[in-house]
Amino acid sequence: MPAEGSRPKGAGRRTRLSLEAIIAAAERILRSEGSEKLSMRRLASELDSAPMALYYHVRDKDELLLLLMEEQARRIPRPEFPEDPRERLIAVAIMLYELLAERLWIIEVLTSDDLIAPSALWFVEEMVDAAVEYGHPPEHAFYIYRTIWYYIVGDLIIRVNGGRRRSRGSAPIHQDEVVAGLRSGTHPRLTALAGDWAEINARDTHRQALTAIIDGLLRPAPA
């Protein structure tokens, strides 16, 4: 029974909601729990509010996610990039990767819903423009951007899922066990790496990888 003068959580008039408070609470949930856990009911609970009260501010979860991604995109400073198109393409790709690595929930949203933040499209414009300036036609320049984007998304998804597996407990990782059990007669190269497999897999090599990928993509196709 509550003490005299106190009242149970949620009793009486609720705190007045604002769109800013809703977006901030949604971001907290996404960062700490992931996109799968975000629902209007979970968000209402975070705000100590009724779910229906949220719909005065946002139409549905998709609109909320779009607003949240737009808010994130507007916060990103747009620096001066190198004039050289190759260097510019590398710099933009690395910046995009590292910004998303700090906001992994955006990758989950982008790969599970057909959503895009218009304020973030300058990344695409910069990459396509750099490839065109390097000498590629616009359609191929877009292919170059798309290939870079697929690498970024794939690498970060693997990081997200790998981190979750490791956070669930101290049990050995299945992949590490499989590699450790290989024999030199059938897999000599992998066996030679087996002792360092986990450490090599854990290395962050996105800068080298993006540079190598971009250099390969910019190279003229053979006749």
Order of alpha helices (4+ residues) and beta strands (2+ residues): alpha-alpha-alpha-alpha-alpha-alpha-alpha-alpha-alpha-alpha-alpha-alpha
